[in-house]
Amino acid sequence: MPSVIHQSFHVNLKAMRFFFLYPPDKYKTLYRIHTYIMYFVLVVPIPILECLFLFLQENLRFAQFADSVFLLAELVCFVLKLYPFLNNSERIKKCIHYFDSAVFEVVRSEHEEILKECVKMCRRTSALFLAAVTGGFISWSSRPISWKNHVFPTDLWLPFDVKTAPRSYISCTYVYIVMGVGYGAYTSAAIDPLIAGLAYQATCQIKILKNNLQFLKEQVKDEFGKTTNLDSARENELVYEKIRKCVIHHNLILEFVKEYEHCFSQIALSQFVAGVVVLCLSCLQLTLVDLVSFDFLAMVMYLIAMLSESYLYCYFGTVLYEESNTIIDAIYLGKWYEYDVRCRKALILLMERAKRPMIVTCGKIVDMSLDTFTLILRRSYSLLAVLENYNIELN
């Protein structure tokens, strides 16, 4: 039977293999060469060309500046987001498959239901985000259809004159730009739901832990049969063994959260910083184009994809925090008053450990939570107001 990670992220892992972001078990040197080639050929050059355009272009109009910075922020985000997969791919792979360990195998039906719900959530999230990214990418790459005097979806510096260049140059350049941006877009479509989904995998493990802690005595009776008469000492010994396993389970989840933060905090932080700029400039672009136009539709689609990207991280980070904050409640709801002193002391120690909820921080700066998502929206609006005033002054 496929593992829970394989069931949840089957499409994501296939896409990562296709884009050389998921290290194989063999031919690792060849894989790293392919990965670096893809990174430096498709991801890095376009932001550099965008920067050259901004610095070298004379009489740059405000609309051109906003459009170029808008794409530049997203492309720089791609560069920063994909770099850990080059530099730390093996550790990231281990983190992805952390919950495939035999320690996390479940046998109880209620635990299997929790994991089934987790798999459905992860698949649904990946599918919806892929649809949003596809809509945004297709609308962006089709911009030359309605963008007057433009043959490319964005302005960037080129070593030839677009007006006099052969059609073959134009076609190859257009394909290269679309491939470069598409590589970043679809790697994000695979990576972002996977990273957010891993936080939800940890949340579901906490749900299983809470179920175990709340029904310790009932599980002991189920395992030995309700007709079996266990004396009090033997029953408390078995309950204590269950508590010990719960403590180990809790420690393993804490270790995962620590490893998860180490592997993905830079990726999430780059997404949040770029999100402020991109959301601001997307809204600004909406004020500069006609309401009934293809450009307006393209910006709306891109705005939905960008909002979804940041929201995934923040929502599942908040769910993890809230679920970990209720472990003590699960212990209290159990029949702790029927346990012996040793079991109660063990539960008290676990409760003290669980008082500190599991919070994922991004670059040791902000938490991965809905409060951060609100902060992104506020900062985007503040920056939008500044740029809108600047645009009014220029006009």
Beta strands, then each sheet from edge to edge (+ up, - down):
strand 1: 361-362
strand 2: 366-367
sheet 1: 1+ 2-
end
